[in-house]
Amino acid sequence: MLLDNIRLAFSELKANKMRSILTMLGIVIGIAAVIAIMTLGDGLANSTMETFGGAQANQIEIDVIQKTMANVTDRDNYDNAARQIKDSDKFNVKMFEDIQAHFGDKLEGMRMFESFGKIESGDNKMELMSVNPCGFEIEEESKNISIIAGRSFNVDDYSNGGKVMLIGKKSAEKLYGSAENALGSLYEGQVGGKYLTYTIVGVYETKENGAAMSMLTGGRSSYETAYIPFKSYLEKPLEDMSFEWIVPVAKNGVDVEKLQKDICAYLNDKYYADNDTYKAASMTMGNILEQVNSITGLIKGVLAAIAAISLLVGGIGVMNIMVVSITERTREIGTRKALGATNNDIRGQFLIEAIIICLIGSAIGILLGCGLGAGVGAVIGINGAASVKSIAVSVLFSMAFGLFFGYYPANKAAKLNPIEALRYE
């Protein structure tokens, strides 16, 4: 009976091609939308993890915050009446050295970087950032930076605060015609009303993941970055400076979550125990990624739920067409019952027909959704593929919709009186 019902279903669909296609359309659109959204959501999550993995994931941001605040992101307990932060409340180089001495076996180093906004030379603009060796290593990894002409910074550049600069390939070509011509040239630019002169020692190219980076930076500037040694921009010796945040970088294999707690506890016990207002608090890239993934997961779920509404519309369409089909085939149902078909046989026939309509629509929707997700992902710069889970869920949903929306008309057909059905015109 099952094979007979499947054959009957396909013959009915073949006999009413246009009606069958229009009935499937809602299922196709709904499944395609859900698959595409799931594909893009997974692709964005994977892209984010790739962009901010490795050394990025090993970063520990430690900030000076008010003692009334539970953590770095706690703004509900921020006390506007508290005294202003002073240099003596902030971190200094002595603390950096103390942390490195105490946790040196677990740390790659201390990341130091400072962004100064846009530096302008003629009609060219770049983001100006000063970095120490550890800071530039993380920039290189996270943005896939490679030096294509000249050299990177050396030990003397960092230790002496050399007036040297690395610029991007596009800026080099715009300002000097080519990367090779830029080497050794003096770059004169203005940032924040201050005129600076640097010698270009290297030109880099980057393959930064635009989608993930834009997601986490809020669409921050797309200008290329000009890098300079950290000390080269300082107006006073590094030893005399104070910082409201520091970024230790853990070695691979170290428990970053435990290390951040240990460093904070060490700083608070040694340097902030007697401070009346401020303390040290930490946050890792893992914490940030958890928040980002939570937000993207929520957005993906909401969008998928909205897309699933079209599945509901498609299911109602299936029910509608099945009711019409039963009305048209009333005499057929009466004939089958007269020949001995039971209510369950009739019910099964029309349920299988509804399920097949949904399954065919689901298969087309899956193919369309995979192609749509991959196409949109390629345009916005993320790589994603439909997961087996999302495809399996879509197929189960289509079968469930077929059962749910096919049951009423199938049950109606099963309960038809065979004598009245044979009389039906």
C-alpha positions as CSV (number, residue, x, y, z in Angstrom):
1,M,0.0,0.0,0.0
2,L,2.8,2.4,0.8
3,L,4.4,2.1,-2.7
4,D,0.9,2.3,-4.3
5,N,0.2,5.5,-2.4
6,I,3.6,7.0,-3.4
7,R,2.9,6.2,-7.1
8,L,-0.6,7.7,-6.8
9,A,0.8,10.8,-5.2
10,F,3.3,11.3,-8.0
11,S,0.7,10.6,-10.7
12,E,-1.6,13.2,-9.1
13,L,1.3,15.8,-9.0
14,K,2.2,15.1,-12.6
15,A,-1.5,15.5,-13.7
16,N,-1.6,18.9,-12.0
17,K,1.9,20.3,-12.6
18,M,1.2,24.1,-12.3
19,R,-1.0,23.6,-9.2
20,S,1.6,21.4,-7.6
21,I,4.5,23.9,-8.3
22,L,2.5,26.8,-6.9
23,T,1.7,24.7,-3.8
24,M,5.3,23.9,-3.2
25,L,6.5,27.5,-3.7
26,G,5.8,28.5,-0.1
27,I,7.7,25.5,1.2
28,V,10.6,26.2,-1.2
29,I,10.9,29.9,-0.2
30,G,10.6,29.1,3.5
31,I,13.2,26.3,3.5
32,A,15.6,28.3,1.2
33,A,15.4,31.4,3.5
34,V,16.0,29.3,6.7
35,I,19.0,27.4,5.1
36,A,20.5,30.7,3.7
37,I,20.3,32.4,7.1
38,M,21.7,29.5,9.0
39,T,24.6,29.3,6.4
40,L,25.4,33.0,6.7
41,G,25.2,32.8,10.5
42,D,27.5,29.9,10.8
43,G,29.9,31.4,8.3
44,L,30.0,34.7,10.2
45,A,30.7,32.8,13.5
46,N,33.5,30.7,11.8
47,S,35.0,33.8,10.2
48,T,35.0,35.6,13.5
49,M,36.7,32.7,15.2
50,E,39.4,32.6,12.5
51,T,40.0,36.3,12.6
52,F,40.2,36.5,16.4
53,G,41.7,33.2,17.2
54,G,45.4,32.4,17.9
55,A,47.2,35.1,19.7
56,Q,44.0,37.2,19.7
57,A,42.3,34.6,21.8
58,N,45.3,34.6,24.2
59,Q,44.9,38.3,25.0
60,I,43.9,39.5,28.5
61,E,42.6,43.0,28.7
62,I,43.0,44.4,32.2
63,D,41.4,47.7,33.0
64,V,41.3,50.1,36.0
65,I,37.6,50.3,37.0
66,Q,35.7,51.6,40.0
67,K,35.3,49.2,42.9
68,T,31.6,49.5,42.7
69,M,31.6,47.8,39.3
70,A,31.5,44.0,39.2
71,N,33.5,43.8,35.9
72,V,34.8,45.7,32.9
73,T,31.5,45.8,31.1
74,D,29.4,46.7,34.2
75,R,27.9,50.1,33.7
76,D,24.9,49.8,36.0
77,N,27.1,50.3,39.1
78,Y,29.2,53.1,37.7
79,D,29.3,55.9,40.3
80,N,29.3,59.3,38.7
81,A,30.0,60.9,42.1
82,A,33.2,59.0,42.6
83,R,36.5,60.9,42.4
84,Q,38.2,61.3,39.1
85,I,40.9,58.7,38.3
86,K,44.5,59.9,38.9
87,D,47.8,58.8,37.4
88,S,48.5,57.1,40.7
89,D,45.4,54.9,40.2
90,K,46.6,53.7,36.8
91,F,49.0,51.1,35.6
92,N,52.7,51.9,34.9
93,V,55.8,50.3,33.5
94,K,56.9,49.1,36.9
95,M,53.6,47.1,37.1
96,F,54.2,45.7,33.6
97,E,57.7,44.5,34.6
98,D,56.3,43.0,37.9
99,I,53.6,41.1,36.0
100,Q,56.2,39.7,33.5
101,A,58.5,38.7,36.3
102,H,55.8,37.0,38.3
103,F,53.9,35.3,35.4
104,G,56.7,35.2,32.8
105,D,56.5,31.5,32.3
106,K,52.9,31.8,31.2
107,L,53.2,35.0,29.1
108,E,54.4,35.8,25.6
109,G,54.6,39.4,26.5
110,M,52.7,42.6,27.0
111,R,50.8,44.0,24.1
112,M,51.2,47.8,23.8
113,F,49.5,49.8,21.1
114,E,47.9,53.2,20.8
115,S,45.6,54.5,18.0
116,F,45.9,58.2,17.3
117,G,43.2,58.7,14.6
118,K,43.8,59.6,11.0
119,I,47.1,60.9,9.7
120,E,46.7,62.9,6.5
121,S,49.2,63.7,3.7
122,G,47.6,65.5,0.8
123,D,44.4,63.6,-0.1
124,N,45.6,60.4,1.5
125,K,44.4,59.3,5.0
126,M,45.6,56.4,7.1
127,E,45.0,55.3,10.7
128,L,48.1,55.9,12.8
129,M,48.9,53.2,15.3
130,S,52.0,52.8,17.5
131,V,52.9,49.3,18.5
132,N,55.5,47.4,20.5
133,P,56.9,44.0,19.3
134,C,54.1,42.0,20.9
135,G,51.5,44.4,19.6
136,F,52.7,44.2,16.0
137,E,52.9,40.4,16.1
138,I,49.2,40.3,17.0
139,E,48.4,42.8,14.2
140,E,50.3,40.6,11.8
141,E,48.4,37.5,12.8
142,S,44.9,38.9,13.0
143,K,45.1,40.9,9.7
144,N,47.3,38.4,7.8
145,I,49.9,41.2,7.3
146,S,52.9,40.4,5.0
147,I,55.8,42.7,4.2
148,I,56.0,43.0,0.4
149,A,58.8,45.6,0.2
150,G,61.5,46.7,2.6
151,R,61.6,45.4,6.1
152,S,59.6,45.3,9.4
153,F,60.6,47.1,12.6
154,N,63.8,45.9,14.2
155,V,65.0,45.9,17.8
156,D,66.6,49.3,17.6
157,D,63.5,50.8,16.1
158,Y,61.5,49.6,19.1
159,S,64.0,50.4,21.8
160,N,65.1,53.8,20.5
161,G,61.7,55.0,19.3
162,G,63.0,55.3,15.7
163,K,61.1,57.7,13.4
164,V,60.2,54.9,11.0
165,M,56.9,53.8,9.5
166,L,55.2,50.9,7.8
167,I,52.4,51.7,5.4
168,G,50.0,49.7,3.3
169,K,50.3,48.8,-0.4
170,K,47.4,51.0,-1.5
171,S,48.8,54.1,0.3
172,A,52.3,53.5,-1.1
173,E,51.0,53.2,-4.7
174,K,48.8,56.3,-4.2
175,L,51.6,58.5,-2.7
176,Y,54.7,57.2,-4.4
177,G,53.6,55.2,-7.5
178,S,54.8,51.8,-6.2
179,A,55.8,50.0,-3.0
180,E,59.5,50.0,-4.1
181,N,59.4,53.8,-4.6
182,A,58.0,54.4,-1.2
183,L,61.0,52.8,0.6
184,G,63.3,55.4,2.1
185,S,60.9,58.2,1.4
186,L,60.0,60.8,4.0
187,Y,56.4,60.7,4.9
188,E,55.1,64.1,6.2
189,G,51.6,64.0,7.7
190,Q,49.3,65.7,10.2
191,V,47.3,64.0,12.9
192,G,45.3,66.0,15.5
193,G,47.0,69.3,14.5
194,K,50.4,67.8,15.0
195,Y,52.9,67.5,12.1
196,L,55.0,64.3,12.0
197,T,57.8,63.1,9.8
198,Y,58.7,59.5,9.4
199,T,61.0,57.4,7.1
200,I,59.1,54.6,5.3
201,V,61.1,51.4,5.8
202,G,58.5,48.9,4.7
203,V,55.3,48.3,2.8
204,Y,52.8,45.6,3.8
205,E,49.8,43.9,2.3
206,T,46.9,42.6,4.4
207,K,44.2,40.1,3.9
208,E,42.0,41.2,6.8
209,N,38.7,39.4,7.1
210,G,36.4,42.4,6.4
211,A,33.1,40.8,7.6
212,A,34.2,39.6,10.9
213,M,36.3,42.6,11.7
214,S,33.5,44.9,10.7
215,M,31.2,42.9,13.0
216,L,33.4,43.4,16.1
217,T,34.5,46.9,15.4
218,G,31.1,48.3,14.5
219,G,32.1,49.0,10.9
220,R,35.1,51.1,12.0
221,S,37.3,52.9,9.4
222,S,38.3,51.0,6.3
223,Y,41.5,53.2,5.9
224,E,44.8,51.4,5.9
225,T,46.9,51.6,9.0
226,A,50.3,53.3,9.3
227,Y,52.4,51.6,12.0
228,I,55.1,53.3,14.0
229,P,57.2,52.0,17.0
230,F,55.4,52.6,20.3
231,K,58.1,54.9,21.8
232,S,58.4,57.1,18.7
233,Y,55.2,59.1,19.4
234,L,55.7,59.5,23.2
235,E,56.1,63.0,24.5
236,K,57.7,61.8,27.7
237,P,59.7,58.7,28.7
238,L,57.8,55.5,28.8
239,E,58.8,55.0,32.5
240,D,56.8,58.2,33.4
241,M,53.6,57.2,31.6
242,S,50.5,55.7,33.1
243,F,47.8,53.6,31.4
244,E,44.2,52.8,32.2
245,W,44.5,49.4,30.6
246,I,47.1,46.8,29.8
247,V,47.1,43.7,27.6
248,P,49.1,40.7,28.7
249,V,49.3,37.9,26.1
250,A,49.3,34.3,27.3
251,K,51.4,31.5,25.8
252,N,49.6,28.8,23.8
253,G,48.3,26.1,26.0
254,V,47.9,28.3,29.0
255,D,44.5,28.4,30.7
256,V,43.7,32.0,29.8
257,E,40.6,32.2,32.0
258,K,42.6,31.2,35.1
259,L,45.5,33.4,34.2
260,Q,43.4,36.5,33.9
261,K,41.9,35.9,37.4
262,D,45.4,35.2,38.8
263,I,46.8,38.5,37.4
264,C,43.9,40.5,38.6
265,A,44.1,39.0,42.1
266,Y,47.9,39.7,42.1
267,L,47.4,43.4,41.1
268,N,44.6,44.0,43.5
269,D,46.4,42.4,46.4
270,K,49.6,44.2,45.8
271,Y,48.7,47.6,44.3
272,Y,45.0,48.3,44.9
273,A,44.2,46.8,48.3
274,D,44.4,50.3,49.9
275,N,42.9,52.2,46.9
276,D,39.6,53.7,48.1
277,T,38.0,53.9,44.6
278,Y,39.7,51.8,41.9
279,K,40.7,48.2,41.2
280,A,41.9,46.0,38.4
281,A,39.4,43.9,36.4
282,S,40.0,41.8,33.3
283,M,38.3,40.6,30.2
284,T,39.5,38.1,27.5
285,M,38.9,37.8,23.8
286,G,37.0,34.6,24.7
287,N,34.6,36.7,26.8
288,I,34.1,39.0,23.9
289,L,33.6,36.2,21.4
290,E,31.1,34.5,23.7
291,Q,29.1,37.8,23.8
292,V,29.4,38.2,20.0
293,N,28.4,34.6,19.3
294,S,25.5,35.0,21.7
295,I,24.3,38.1,19.9
296,T,24.8,36.5,16.4
297,G,23.0,33.4,17.5
298,L,20.1,35.4,18.8
299,I,19.9,37.4,15.6
300,K,20.2,34.2,13.5
301,G,17.4,32.6,15.5
302,V,15.1,35.6,15.1
303,L,15.7,35.8,11.4
304,A,15.2,32.1,11.0
305,A,11.9,32.3,12.9
306,I,10.7,35.1,10.6
307,A,11.8,33.1,7.6
308,A,9.9,30.1,9.0
309,I,6.6,32.1,8.7
310,S,6.7,31.5,5.0
311,L,6.9,27.8,5.9
312,L,3.6,28.3,7.8
313,V,2.1,30.0,4.8
314,G,3.3,27.2,2.6
315,G,1.8,24.6,4.9
316,I,-1.5,26.4,4.8
317,G,-1.2,26.3,1.0
318,V,-0.7,22.5,1.1
319,M,-3.8,22.1,3.3
320,N,-5.8,24.3,0.9
321,I,-4.8,22.4,-2.2
322,M,-5.4,19.0,-0.5
323,V,-8.9,20.1,0.4
324,V,-9.5,21.1,-3.3
325,S,-8.0,17.8,-4.4
326,I,-10.2,15.8,-2.2
327,T,-13.3,17.6,-3.4
328,E,-12.3,16.9,-7.0
329,R,-11.6,13.2,-6.3
330,T,-14.7,12.5,-4.2
331,R,-16.0,9.9,-6.6
332,E,-12.5,8.2,-6.7
333,I,-12.6,8.0,-2.9
334,G,-16.1,6.5,-3.0
335,T,-15.0,3.9,-5.6
336,R,-11.9,2.9,-3.5
337,K,-14.1,2.6,-0.4
338,A,-16.6,0.5,-2.3
339,L,-13.8,-1.8,-3.4
340,G,-12.7,-2.3,0.2
341,A,-10.3,0.5,1.1
342,T,-10.5,1.3,4.8
343,N,-10.5,4.8,6.4
344,N,-6.8,4.3,7.3
345,D,-6.0,3.5,3.6
346,I,-7.7,6.7,2.4
347,R,-6.1,8.7,5.2
348,G,-2.7,7.3,4.4
349,Q,-3.0,8.0,0.7
350,F,-3.6,11.7,1.2
351,L,-1.2,12.1,4.0
352,I,1.6,10.6,1.9
353,E,0.7,13.0,-1.0
354,A,1.0,16.0,1.4
355,I,4.3,14.8,2.7
356,I,5.7,14.2,-0.8
357,I,4.7,17.7,-1.8
358,C,6.5,19.1,1.3
359,L,9.6,16.9,0.7
360,I,10.0,17.9,-2.9
361,G,9.6,21.5,-2.0
362,S,12.1,21.0,0.9
363,A,14.7,19.4,-1.5
364,I,14.4,22.3,-3.9
365,G,14.5,24.8,-1.0
366,I,17.7,23.2,0.4
367,L,19.5,23.5,-3.0
368,L,18.3,27.1,-3.4
369,G,19.2,28.0,0.2
370,C,22.7,26.5,-0.1
371,G,23.4,28.4,-3.3
372,L,21.9,31.6,-1.9
373,G,23.9,31.4,1.3
374,A,27.1,30.7,-0.5
375,G,26.5,33.5,-3.0
376,V,25.7,36.2,-0.5
377,G,28.6,35.0,1.7
378,A,31.0,35.4,-1.2
379,V,29.8,38.9,-1.8
380,I,30.2,40.1,1.8
381,G,33.4,38.1,2.4
382,I,32.6,35.2,4.7
383,N,32.9,31.5,4.0
384,G,30.0,29.4,5.2
385,A,28.3,26.1,4.3
386,A,25.0,24.7,5.3
387,S,25.4,22.4,8.3
388,V,24.1,18.9,8.3
389,K,22.1,19.9,11.3
390,S,20.3,22.7,9.6
391,I,19.5,20.5,6.6
392,A,18.2,17.7,8.8
393,V,16.0,20.1,10.8
394,S,14.6,21.6,7.6
395,V,13.7,18.1,6.3
396,L,12.1,17.2,9.6
397,F,10.1,20.4,9.6
398,S,8.9,19.8,6.0
399,M,7.7,16.3,7.0
400,A,6.1,17.7,10.1
401,F,4.3,20.3,8.1
402,G,3.1,17.7,5.6
403,L,1.7,15.6,8.5
404,F,0.2,18.5,10.3
405,F,-1.4,20.3,7.4
406,G,-2.2,17.2,5.5
407,Y,-4.0,15.4,8.4
408,Y,-7.2,17.5,8.3
409,P,-8.0,17.0,4.6
410,A,-6.8,13.4,4.8
411,N,-9.1,12.7,7.7
412,K,-11.9,14.5,6.0
413,A,-11.4,12.2,3.0
414,A,-11.3,9.1,5.2
415,K,-14.6,9.9,6.8
416,L,-16.5,10.3,3.5
417,N,-19.6,8.1,3.2
418,P,-18.9,5.9,0.2
419,I,-22.5,6.0,-1.1
420,E,-22.6,9.8,-0.9
421,A,-19.1,10.0,-2.5
422,L,-20.3,7.8,-5.5
423,R,-23.3,10.1,-6.0
424,Y,-21.1,13.2,-5.9
425,E,-21.1,15.2,-9.2
